């Protein structure tokens, strides 16, 4: 028996009978070819009385980005057992040869069994009509044109089906009719290669803009939230994502008109022409940002009067800024689009900062013209330190002075050629002595950095283990996480940093507004591969990317942690009931009582949540010691100033204050 045949049998028994595997199912699946996975699907659906084992396998394939390959015979075997149209559409996506007449008969059976009952079902029926023949397709077009005559954007998109590829029709039919969120599976990459859909994107967005202009000019009557249906909003947002993905020249100017028109009522009313479209466009900009659309979003937020819409658009701003940094050529383009201001510098700074974990690199010529010489970018560019590849294997940390000259931390001048590569400098690019030199340079020249750079906190792989075990106040933990673009999934938070993802698991379910206390259990890391997200060791993550991930985790810990001991034991302490603020107040009070003389002599002071001893900072929540942003490990005194039964993290923090004073 061949190895792959044995693997197929093991997997079939696992999904059908629940037999345990010695390896994860996804690892075994990766040993099979696409045709062998297709045959496994056929075997499972034939041998199972219920469809549940088949559904479990298809979910696992989707999760790990594994695509089966089906011939007509295998596809027909599967289709014969299916009862849902959307499941049949997924099977057609895996078909690798022209479909047979027998497959058409099965598609007809499914459509007749599950008649269209809504917009999503109508799209699915249209996708199957592409396989069932021209007569069926024409009948579907006539029927839907009548059914959705009052919603022109639905009929216009449906009218595209004869002119799109079959696979594009299938993907469009499976696209969610709910609100798109950045990171959701999307069909825009496929649609952006379809000339008919690109033309539709332009025509539909132009038509929507003209319609809203007529309302604002009182040529058409205004009714709050009636300009577009929810389904039409999703179609227009999809058209916007396609245009943004292609970076169409007309898209930016059009979005600068469309977004404020749909987010503001004529006159002074606090209503809007269409909440659904305003929100959907905000999500579209966050998911596929361009410089022009991000600027349009920022400017619109300042004008919106509807509190609910304003709040939702504000939540899209940070993901849009970070998403823009994933398109580095576009990030620099903002330098010439923005007007010089503090807000413009902050927007550019956020986009550039995201480049740390995206490992963004810029060609010198482009960076020089679009940032250093741009009206909105010059002040920012000359306040930051840049890691410049001067030649193969030689890189230097340099800053640009007011005369456009490049200087290092010792103030030495350097020549930079036009073929240089530029990156935003990170403290981990250099050794400790050079980091100190740059800190001194920034202080000496009184440079204000919009991006915390010279004094940026950085982390090593050993820091990861320190996050587990903290007791947290759930409300600030989840609130800060949502503001920082973390996603909630049952009892964990997750966030992507370029090709890497981190999941923080806690001991309870999470949701917006959750209250109470729990414990951070684990921090797990994953790498994006062709087989989906795969676990990865911290040593395999680039050091700067890992440092930035740890910095993001530490932010959540610093605003929410209040102890580091089992929750059942922590309940005996008063600061447990008061959460973070109680722990912070209790530790400050302890330090004030124990080190009164040192406070009077200014050897010890407090800044926000830190105890400060000289250049050392001890975080009063996490207990982390830093020296000018660098993590520090000091020998702690053997004798504690508190009795052994005191709260452990408080004992640790006081011992660290003693060590800093001794050091």
C-alpha positions as CSV (number, residue, x, y, z in Angstrom):
1,X,0.0,0.0,0.0
2,X,1.5,3.4,-1.0
3,X,2.2,6.0,1.7
4,X,-0.4,8.4,0.3
5,X,-3.1,5.8,0.1
6,X,-2.4,4.9,3.7
7,X,-2.7,8.6,4.7
8,X,-6.0,8.8,2.8
9,X,-7.3,5.8,4.7
10,X,-6.2,7.3,8.1
11,X,-7.9,10.6,7.3
12,X,-11.1,9.0,6.1
13,X,-11.3,6.9,9.4
14,X,-10.6,10.1,11.4
15,X,-13.3,12.2,9.8
16,X,-15.9,9.4,9.5
17,X,-15.3,7.3,12.7
18,X,-13.4,9.8,14.8
19,X,-10.2,7.7,15.0
20,X,-7.3,9.5,16.6
21,X,-4.3,10.6,14.5
22,X,-0.7,10.6,15.5
23,X,-0.2,13.9,13.6
24,X,-2.6,16.9,13.1
25,X,-5.0,16.3,10.2
26,X,-3.7,19.4,8.4
27,X,-0.1,18.0,8.3
28,X,-1.3,14.7,6.8
29,X,-3.4,16.6,4.3
30,X,-0.4,18.6,3.2
31,X,1.2,15.3,2.1
32,X,-1.5,14.7,-0.4
33,X,-1.8,16.2,-3.9
34,X,-4.8,18.3,-4.9
35,X,-6.2,15.3,-6.8
36,X,-5.8,13.0,-3.8
37,X,-7.5,15.5,-1.6
38,X,-10.4,15.6,-4.1
39,X,-10.6,11.8,-4.0
40,X,-10.6,11.9,-0.2
41,X,-13.6,14.3,-0.3
42,X,-15.4,11.9,-2.6
43,X,-14.6,8.9,-0.4
44,X,-15.8,10.5,2.8
45,X,-19.1,11.8,1.3
46,X,-19.8,8.3,-0.1
47,X,-19.0,6.4,3.1
48,X,-20.8,8.8,5.5
49,X,-24.5,8.7,6.2
50,X,-24.4,12.4,7.2
51,X,-22.6,15.4,5.6
52,X,-20.9,16.4,8.8
53,X,-17.6,14.6,8.2
54,X,-17.4,16.2,4.7
55,X,-18.2,19.6,6.1
56,X,-15.5,19.3,8.7
57,X,-12.9,18.4,6.1
58,X,-13.9,21.3,3.8
59,X,-13.6,23.7,6.7
60,X,-10.1,22.4,7.5
61,X,-9.1,22.8,3.9
62,X,-10.3,26.4,3.8
63,X,-8.6,27.2,7.1
64,X,-5.3,25.9,5.8
65,X,-5.6,27.2,2.2
66,X,-5.6,23.7,0.7
67,X,-7.4,23.5,-2.7
68,X,-8.7,20.1,-4.0
69,X,-8.7,19.3,-7.7
70,X,-11.8,17.5,-9.0
71,X,-12.5,15.8,-12.3
72,X,-16.1,15.4,-13.6
73,X,-16.5,12.0,-12.0
74,X,-15.3,13.0,-8.6
75,X,-17.3,16.2,-8.7
76,X,-20.4,14.4,-9.7
77,X,-20.1,11.9,-6.8
78,X,-19.9,14.8,-4.4
79,X,-22.7,16.9,-6.0
80,X,-25.1,14.0,-5.9
81,X,-25.0,14.0,-2.1
82,X,-25.2,17.8,-1.6
83,X,-28.4,19.6,-0.7
84,X,-27.2,23.3,-0.6
85,X,-26.4,25.5,-3.6
86,X,-23.5,27.3,-1.8
87,X,-21.8,23.9,-1.2
88,X,-22.2,23.1,-4.9
89,X,-20.6,26.4,-5.8
90,X,-17.5,25.5,-3.8
91,X,-17.3,22.2,-5.6
92,X,-17.4,24.0,-9.0
93,X,-14.5,26.1,-7.9
94,X,-12.4,22.9,-7.6
95,X,-13.4,21.5,-11.0
96,X,-10.3,21.3,-13.3
97,X,-12.0,20.2,-16.5
98,X,-15.0,21.4,-18.6
99,X,-18.2,20.4,-16.8
100,X,-20.3,17.5,-18.1
101,X,-24.0,17.4,-18.8
102,X,-24.5,15.2,-15.7
103,X,-23.1,18.0,-13.5
104,X,-25.6,20.4,-15.1
105,X,-28.4,18.0,-14.1
106,X,-27.3,18.0,-10.5
107,X,-27.1,21.8,-10.5
108,X,-30.6,22.0,-11.8
109,X,-31.8,19.6,-9.0
110,X,-30.2,21.8,-6.4
111,X,-31.7,25.1,-7.8
112,X,-35.2,23.5,-8.0
113,X,-34.9,22.1,-4.5
114,X,-33.7,25.5,-3.0
115,X,-35.4,28.3,-4.9
116,X,-34.1,31.8,-4.7
117,X,-35.3,33.6,-1.5
118,X,-33.1,36.7,-1.3
119,X,-30.2,38.6,-2.9
120,X,-27.5,36.2,-1.9
121,X,-29.5,33.2,-3.3
122,X,-30.1,35.1,-6.5
123,X,-26.4,35.6,-7.0
124,X,-25.7,31.9,-6.4
125,X,-28.4,30.9,-8.9
126,X,-26.8,33.2,-11.4
127,X,-23.4,31.6,-10.9
128,X,-24.9,28.2,-11.5
129,X,-26.8,29.5,-14.6
130,X,-23.4,30.1,-16.2
131,X,-22.9,26.4,-16.2
132,X,-26.5,25.5,-17.1
133,X,-26.6,27.2,-20.5
134,X,-27.4,30.4,-22.2
135,X,-31.1,29.9,-22.1
136,X,-31.1,29.4,-18.4
137,X,-28.8,32.4,-17.9
138,X,-31.0,34.7,-20.0
139,X,-34.1,33.6,-18.1
140,X,-32.3,34.3,-14.8
141,X,-31.3,37.8,-16.0
142,X,-34.9,38.7,-17.0
143,X,-36.3,37.4,-13.7
144,X,-33.8,39.3,-11.5
145,X,-34.2,42.5,-13.5
146,X,-37.9,42.5,-12.6
147,X,-37.4,41.3,-9.1
148,X,-34.8,44.0,-8.2
149,X,-35.9,46.8,-10.4
150,X,-36.1,49.2,-7.5
151,X,-32.4,48.5,-6.6
152,X,-30.4,49.4,-9.7
153,X,-27.0,48.6,-8.4
154,X,-28.1,44.9,-7.8
155,X,-29.4,44.6,-11.4
156,X,-26.3,46.3,-12.8
157,X,-23.9,43.9,-11.1
158,X,-26.0,40.9,-11.9
159,X,-26.0,42.0,-15.6
160,X,-22.3,41.5,-15.6
161,X,-22.5,37.7,-15.2
162,X,-22.4,36.9,-18.9
163,X,-19.3,39.0,-19.3
164,X,-17.3,37.7,-16.3
165,X,-15.3,34.5,-16.1
166,X,-17.1,31.5,-14.5
167,X,-14.8,31.5,-11.6
168,X,-15.4,35.2,-11.0
169,X,-19.1,34.6,-11.0
170,X,-18.6,31.8,-8.4
171,X,-16.5,33.9,-6.1
172,X,-18.9,36.8,-6.4
173,X,-21.8,34.6,-5.5
174,X,-19.9,33.4,-2.4
175,X,-19.0,36.9,-1.3
176,X,-20.5,37.9,2.0
177,X,-23.6,40.1,1.9
178,X,-22.7,41.3,5.4
179,X,-20.4,44.2,6.2
180,X,-16.9,43.5,4.9
181,X,-14.1,43.8,7.5
182,X,-10.4,44.2,6.8
183,X,-8.9,40.7,6.7
184,X,-12.1,39.0,5.5
185,X,-11.8,36.7,2.5
186,X,-12.5,38.8,-0.6
187,X,-12.8,38.3,-4.3
188,X,-11.5,41.7,-5.3
189,X,-8.1,40.4,-6.7
190,X,-10.0,38.2,-9.1
191,X,-12.6,40.9,-10.0
192,X,-9.9,43.5,-10.6
193,X,-8.7,41.4,-13.5
194,X,-12.1,41.4,-15.1
195,X,-12.5,44.4,-17.5
196,X,-16.3,44.4,-17.3
197,X,-16.2,44.6,-13.5
198,X,-13.5,47.4,-13.5
199,X,-15.8,49.4,-15.8
200,X,-18.8,48.7,-13.6
201,X,-16.8,49.9,-10.6
202,X,-16.2,53.3,-12.2
203,X,-19.8,53.6,-13.5
204,X,-21.5,52.6,-10.3
205,X,-19.4,54.8,-8.0
206,X,-19.8,57.8,-10.4
207,X,-23.6,57.2,-10.6
208,X,-23.8,57.0,-6.8
209,X,-21.9,60.3,-6.4
210,X,-24.1,62.1,-8.9
211,X,-27.2,60.8,-7.2
212,X,-26.0,62.1,-3.8
213,X,-25.0,65.5,-5.3
214,X,-28.5,65.8,-6.7
215,X,-29.9,65.2,-3.1
216,X,-27.5,67.8,-1.6
217,X,-28.4,70.3,-4.3
218,X,-32.1,69.8,-3.5
219,X,-32.8,68.5,-7.0
220,X,-34.1,65.2,-5.4
221,X,-36.0,64.8,-2.1
222,X,-33.9,63.9,1.0
223,X,-35.0,61.1,3.3
224,X,-32.7,60.0,6.1
225,X,-31.0,56.6,5.5
226,X,-33.0,55.9,2.3
227,X,-30.5,56.7,-0.4
228,X,-29.3,53.1,-0.8
229,X,-30.4,49.7,0.4
230,X,-28.0,47.6,2.5
231,X,-27.4,45.3,-0.4
232,X,-26.6,48.2,-2.7
233,X,-24.1,49.6,-0.1
234,X,-22.2,46.3,-0.1
235,X,-22.0,46.3,-3.9
236,X,-20.7,49.9,-4.0
237,X,-18.2,49.1,-1.3
238,X,-17.0,46.1,-3.3
239,X,-16.7,48.3,-6.4
240,X,-14.6,50.8,-4.2
241,X,-12.3,48.0,-3.1
242,X,-11.7,46.8,-6.7
243,X,-10.8,50.4,-7.7
244,X,-8.6,50.8,-4.7
245,X,-6.9,47.5,-5.3
246,X,-6.0,48.6,-8.8
247,X,-5.1,52.1,-7.6
248,X,-7.3,53.6,-10.4
249,X,-6.4,57.3,-11.0
250,X,-10.1,58.3,-10.8
251,X,-10.7,56.6,-7.5
252,X,-9.1,59.1,-5.1
253,X,-10.9,62.2,-6.4
254,X,-14.2,60.4,-6.6
255,X,-13.9,59.0,-3.0
256,X,-13.1,62.6,-1.8
257,X,-16.6,63.5,-3.0
258,X,-18.6,60.3,-2.4
259,X,-17.7,59.7,1.3
260,X,-18.6,63.1,2.7
261,X,-21.8,63.3,0.5
262,X,-23.0,60.0,2.0
263,X,-21.9,60.8,5.5
264,X,-23.6,64.2,5.8
265,X,-27.2,65.3,5.4
266,X,-28.1,68.4,3.4
267,X,-28.2,71.4,5.7
268,X,-27.5,71.0,9.4
269,X,-29.4,67.7,10.1
270,X,-27.5,65.1,12.1
271,X,-28.9,62.2,10.0
272,X,-27.1,60.8,6.9
273,X,-28.3,59.8,3.4
274,X,-27.2,56.2,4.0
275,X,-25.6,54.8,7.2
276,X,-25.0,51.5,5.5
277,X,-23.0,52.9,2.6
278,X,-21.0,55.3,4.8
279,X,-20.0,52.5,7.1
280,X,-19.3,50.1,4.2
281,X,-17.1,52.6,2.5
282,X,-15.2,53.2,5.7
283,X,-14.6,49.4,6.0
284,X,-13.5,49.4,2.3
285,X,-11.0,52.1,2.9
286,X,-9.6,50.3,6.0
287,X,-9.3,47.1,4.0
288,X,-7.8,48.4,0.8
289,X,-6.4,51.9,1.6
290,X,-4.9,54.4,-0.8
291,X,-3.4,57.7,0.2
292,X,-6.3,59.7,-1.3
293,X,-9.0,57.5,0.3
294,X,-7.3,57.6,3.8
295,X,-7.2,61.4,3.5
296,X,-10.8,61.5,2.5
297,X,-11.7,59.3,5.5
298,X,-9.7,61.5,7.9
299,X,-11.3,64.7,6.5
300,X,-14.8,63.3,6.5
301,X,-14.6,62.2,10.2
302,X,-14.0,65.8,11.2
303,X,-17.3,66.9,9.5
304,X,-19.7,64.0,10.3
305,X,-22.6,65.0,12.6
306,X,-24.1,61.6,13.1
307,X,-22.6,60.2,16.3
308,X,-22.9,56.5,15.3
309,X,-21.5,56.9,11.9
310,X,-18.7,59.1,13.2
311,X,-17.7,56.5,15.8
312,X,-17.6,53.7,13.2
313,X,-15.6,55.7,10.7
314,X,-13.1,56.6,13.5
315,X,-12.6,52.9,14.2
316,X,-11.6,52.5,10.5
317,X,-8.9,55.2,10.7
318,X,-6.2,53.3,12.4
319,X,-6.6,50.1,10.4
320,X,-6.5,52.3,7.2
321,X,-3.3,54.0,8.3
322,X,-1.7,50.6,9.1
323,X,-3.0,49.0,5.9
324,X,-1.6,51.9,3.8
325,X,1.9,51.1,5.2
326,X,1.5,47.6,3.7
327,X,1.6,49.4,0.3
328,X,4.9,51.4,0.8
329,X,4.9,53.1,-2.6
330,X,1.5,54.6,-1.7
331,X,2.6,55.6,1.8
332,X,5.3,58.0,0.4
333,X,2.8,59.4,-2.1
334,X,0.9,61.0,0.8
335,X,3.8,63.4,1.4
336,X,2.8,65.4,-1.7
337,X,-0.9,65.0,-1.1
338,X,-1.2,66.3,2.4
339,X,-1.0,69.9,3.6
340,X,1.7,70.6,6.2
341,X,0.2,70.3,9.7
342,X,0.5,68.3,12.9
343,X,-2.3,66.0,11.8
344,X,-0.6,65.3,8.5
345,X,2.7,64.5,10.3
346,X,0.8,62.2,12.7
347,X,-0.9,60.4,9.8
348,X,2.4,59.9,7.9
349,X,4.2,58.9,11.1
350,X,1.6,56.1,11.8
351,X,2.0,54.7,8.3
352,X,5.8,54.8,8.5
353,X,5.8,53.2,11.9
354,X,3.8,50.2,10.7
355,X,6.7,49.6,8.3
356,X,8.7,48.2,11.3
357,X,6.8,44.9,11.2
358,X,6.1,45.0,7.5
359,X,9.9,45.5,7.0
360,X,9.1,48.3,4.5
361,X,12.0,49.4,2.3
362,X,12.0,52.5,0.0
363,X,14.1,53.4,-3.0
364,X,16.1,56.5,-2.2
365,X,14.9,58.5,-5.2
366,X,11.3,57.9,-4.4
367,X,11.8,58.5,-0.7
368,X,13.7,61.7,-1.4
369,X,11.1,63.2,-3.8
370,X,7.9,62.1,-2.1
371,X,8.9,62.5,1.6
372,X,12.1,64.4,2.2
373,X,11.3,67.1,-0.4
374,X,7.5,67.1,0.1
375,X,5.8,70.0,1.9
376,X,4.0,67.7,4.3
377,X,6.9,65.2,4.7
378,X,10.1,67.2,5.1
379,X,9.7,68.1,8.7
380,X,8.9,64.6,9.6
381,X,11.7,63.1,7.5
382,X,14.3,65.3,9.1
383,X,13.2,64.4,12.6
384,X,13.7,60.7,12.1
385,X,16.7,58.4,11.9
386,X,17.0,56.3,8.8
387,X,18.7,53.0,8.2
388,X,20.3,53.4,4.8
389,X,21.9,50.7,2.7
390,X,24.8,52.6,1.2
391,X,26.2,49.6,-0.7
392,X,26.0,45.8,-0.7
393,X,26.4,44.7,2.9
394,X,26.9,48.2,4.3
395,X,24.2,50.0,6.2
396,X,24.3,53.1,8.3
397,X,22.0,54.9,10.7
398,X,21.8,58.5,9.4
399,X,19.7,61.6,10.0
400,X,19.1,64.4,7.5
401,X,19.9,67.9,8.7
402,X,18.3,71.2,7.7
403,X,20.7,71.6,4.8
404,X,19.9,68.1,3.4
405,X,23.2,66.6,4.6
406,X,23.3,63.1,6.1
407,X,24.9,62.7,9.5
408,X,25.5,59.8,11.8
409,X,25.3,59.8,15.7
410,X,28.8,61.2,15.9
411,X,27.8,64.1,13.6
412,X,30.0,62.7,10.8
413,X,28.9,63.5,7.2
414,X,28.1,60.7,4.8
415,X,27.4,60.6,1.0
416,X,24.2,58.7,-0.1
417,X,23.9,57.6,-3.7
418,X,20.7,57.5,-5.7
419,X,20.6,53.7,-5.7
420,X,20.5,53.5,-1.9
421,X,17.7,51.7,-0.1
422,X,16.0,53.5,2.9
423,X,14.3,52.0,5.9
424,X,13.0,53.5,9.1
425,X,15.7,53.0,11.8
426,X,14.9,50.8,14.8
427,X,17.0,50.5,18.0
428,X,17.7,46.8,17.2
429,X,19.5,47.7,14.0
430,X,22.5,48.7,16.1
431,X,24.4,47.8,19.3
432,X,23.7,49.4,22.7
433,X,26.5,52.0,22.4
434,X,25.2,53.4,19.2
435,X,21.6,53.5,20.6
436,X,22.9,55.6,23.4
437,X,24.8,57.8,21.0
438,X,21.6,58.4,19.1
439,X,19.7,59.2,22.2
440,X,22.3,61.8,23.1
441,X,22.2,63.2,19.6
442,X,18.4,63.7,19.7
443,X,18.6,65.4,23.1
444,X,21.5,67.6,22.2
445,X,19.8,68.9,19.0
446,X,16.4,69.1,20.7
447,X,14.7,67.1,18.0
448,X,11.1,66.1,18.6
449,X,10.3,62.8,17.0
450,X,6.6,62.1,16.0
451,X,7.6,58.4,16.0
452,X,9.1,57.2,19.3
453,X,12.4,56.0,17.8
454,X,15.6,56.9,19.6
455,X,14.0,56.1,23.0
456,X,11.7,53.3,21.6
457,X,11.1,50.3,23.9
458,X,12.4,47.1,22.4
459,X,12.1,43.5,23.4
460,X,14.0,40.2,23.0
461,X,12.5,36.6,22.6
462,X,13.0,35.9,26.3
463,X,10.4,38.7,27.1
464,X,7.6,36.6,25.5
465,X,7.3,34.2,28.5
466,X,6.9,37.1,30.9
467,X,3.4,38.0,29.6
468,X,1.7,34.7,30.6
469,X,0.3,34.6,34.1
470,X,-0.7,38.2,34.5
471,X,-4.1,38.8,36.1
472,X,-6.0,41.4,34.0
473,X,-8.9,43.7,34.3
474,X,-10.9,42.7,31.2
475,X,-12.6,46.0,30.4
476,X,-9.4,48.0,29.7
477,X,-7.8,44.9,28.2
478,X,-10.5,44.5,25.5
479,X,-11.1,48.2,25.1
480,X,-7.5,49.0,24.3
481,X,-7.2,45.9,22.1
482,X,-10.1,46.9,19.9
483,X,-8.7,50.5,19.6
484,X,-5.3,48.9,18.5
485,X,-7.0,46.7,15.8
486,X,-6.9,43.4,17.7
487,X,-9.7,41.0,16.8
488,X,-11.8,39.0,19.3
489,X,-12.2,35.2,18.9
490,X,-14.0,33.6,21.8
491,X,-11.4,33.5,24.6
492,X,-8.5,35.0,22.6
493,X,-7.3,38.2,21.0
494,X,-5.4,38.0,17.7
495,X,-3.7,40.5,15.5
496,X,-1.6,40.3,12.3
497,X,1.8,41.9,12.0
498,X,2.7,41.4,8.3
499,X,3.3,37.7,7.7
500,X,3.0,36.9,11.4
501,X,0.1,36.6,13.7
502,X,-0.1,36.5,17.5
503,X,-2.9,35.1,19.6
504,X,-3.3,35.9,23.3
505,X,-5.5,33.4,25.2
506,X,-7.2,34.3,28.4
507,X,-9.3,32.2,30.9
508,X,-12.7,33.5,29.9
509,X,-14.8,34.5,26.9
510,X,-14.1,38.0,25.5
511,X,-16.6,40.4,23.9
512,X,-17.0,44.2,23.6
513,X,-17.9,45.6,27.0
514,X,-16.9,42.5,29.0
515,X,-16.1,43.2,32.7
516,X,-14.4,41.3,35.4
517,X,-11.0,39.7,35.8
518,X,-9.1,36.8,34.2
519,X,-5.6,35.5,33.5
520,X,-3.4,35.7,30.4
521,X,-2.7,32.0,29.7
522,X,-0.6,31.8,26.5
523,X,0.8,33.9,23.7
524,X,1.1,31.9,20.5
525,X,2.8,32.9,17.2
526,X,2.0,31.9,13.7
527,X,3.5,32.4,10.2
528,X,1.5,32.9,7.0
529,X,2.3,30.2,4.5
530,X,0.6,28.7,1.4
531,X,-1.0,26.2,3.8
532,X,-2.4,28.9,6.0
533,X,-1.3,30.0,9.4
534,X,1.4,27.7,10.8
535,X,2.8,27.8,14.4
536,X,6.2,29.4,14.6
537,X,8.9,29.7,17.3
538,X,9.8,33.2,18.4
539,X,13.4,32.6,17.3
540,X,12.2,32.2,13.7
541,X,10.5,35.7,13.7
542,X,12.7,38.6,12.6
543,X,14.0,40.4,15.7
544,X,12.4,43.8,14.9
545,X,9.1,42.2,14.0
546,X,9.1,40.2,17.2
547,X,10.0,43.3,19.2
548,X,7.1,45.2,17.8
549,X,4.7,42.4,18.5
550,X,5.9,42.2,22.1
551,X,5.5,46.0,22.4
552,X,1.9,45.7,21.3
553,X,1.3,42.9,23.8
554,X,3.0,44.9,26.5
555,X,0.7,47.9,25.9
556,X,-2.3,45.6,26.7
557,X,-0.6,44.3,29.8
558,X,0.4,47.7,31.0
559,X,-3.2,49.1,30.9
560,X,-4.9,46.0,32.3
561,X,-2.6,43.8,34.5
562,X,-2.7,44.2,38.3
563,X,-1.1,41.1,39.6
564,X,0.8,37.9,38.7
565,X,-0.4,35.0,40.8
566,X,-3.3,32.5,40.6
567,X,-6.6,34.2,40.6
568,X,-7.9,32.1,43.5
569,X,-5.0,33.4,45.7
570,X,-5.2,37.0,44.5
571,X,-8.8,37.3,45.8
572,X,-7.4,37.9,49.4
573,X,-5.8,41.2,48.4
574,X,-7.8,44.4,48.4
575,X,-6.4,45.7,45.1
576,X,-8.0,42.7,43.4
577,X,-11.4,44.2,43.8
578,X,-10.2,47.6,42.5
579,X,-8.4,46.1,39.5
580,X,-5.7,48.1,37.7
581,X,-6.3,51.4,39.5
582,X,-6.3,49.7,42.8
583,X,-3.1,47.9,42.2
584,X,-1.4,51.0,40.9
585,X,-2.5,53.1,43.9
586,X,-1.5,50.4,46.3
587,X,2.0,50.0,44.9
588,X,2.5,53.8,44.8
589,X,1.5,54.0,48.4
590,X,3.9,51.2,49.4
591,X,6.8,52.9,47.6
592,X,5.9,56.3,49.2
593,X,5.9,54.7,52.6
594,X,9.1,52.7,52.1
595,X,11.1,55.3,50.3
596,X,9.9,58.6,51.7
597,X,13.5,59.9,52.1
598,X,14.4,59.0,48.6
599,X,11.3,60.7,47.2
600,X,12.1,63.9,49.2
601,X,15.7,63.9,47.8
602,X,14.3,63.3,44.2
603,X,16.1,59.9,43.9
604,X,12.7,58.3,43.3
605,X,9.8,59.9,41.4
606,X,6.6,58.8,39.6
607,X,5.7,59.4,36.0
608,X,2.3,58.0,35.0
609,X,2.6,54.2,35.7
610,X,6.3,54.2,36.3
611,X,8.6,54.5,39.2
612,X,11.7,56.5,38.0
613,X,15.2,56.0,39.5
614,X,17.7,58.0,37.6
615,X,17.5,56.7,34.0
616,X,15.8,53.5,35.1
617,X,12.0,53.1,34.8
618,X,10.1,50.4,36.6
619,X,6.5,49.8,35.4
620,X,4.2,49.6,38.4
621,X,1.8,47.2,36.6
622,X,4.1,44.7,34.8
623,X,7.3,45.2,36.9
624,X,9.4,45.6,33.7
625,X,12.6,47.6,34.1
626,X,14.0,49.7,31.2
627,X,17.0,52.0,30.8
628,X,16.3,54.5,28.1
629,X,13.9,52.0,26.5
630,X,16.2,49.1,26.7
631,X,15.1,46.0,28.8
632,X,17.3,45.6,31.8
633,X,17.9,42.7,34.2
634,X,19.4,43.5,37.6
635,X,20.5,41.4,40.5
636,X,17.8,41.7,43.1
637,X,18.4,42.0,46.8
638,X,18.1,38.8,48.8
639,X,16.2,40.5,51.6
640,X,12.8,42.0,50.9
641,X,11.3,45.1,52.6
642,X,7.9,43.4,52.7
643,X,6.7,40.3,54.6
644,X,6.8,37.1,52.5
645,X,2.9,36.9,52.5
646,X,2.6,40.2,50.6
647,X,1.4,40.3,47.0
648,X,4.2,38.8,44.9
649,X,4.3,41.4,42.2
650,X,4.5,44.2,44.7
651,X,7.5,42.4,46.4
652,X,9.1,42.1,43.0
653,X,8.6,45.8,42.1
654,X,10.0,47.0,45.4
655,X,13.0,44.8,45.0
656,X,13.6,46.2,41.6
657,X,13.4,49.8,42.9
658,X,16.1,48.8,45.5
659,X,18.3,47.3,42.8
660,X,18.0,50.4,40.6
661,X,19.0,52.6,43.5
662,X,22.0,50.3,44.3
663,X,23.0,50.3,40.6
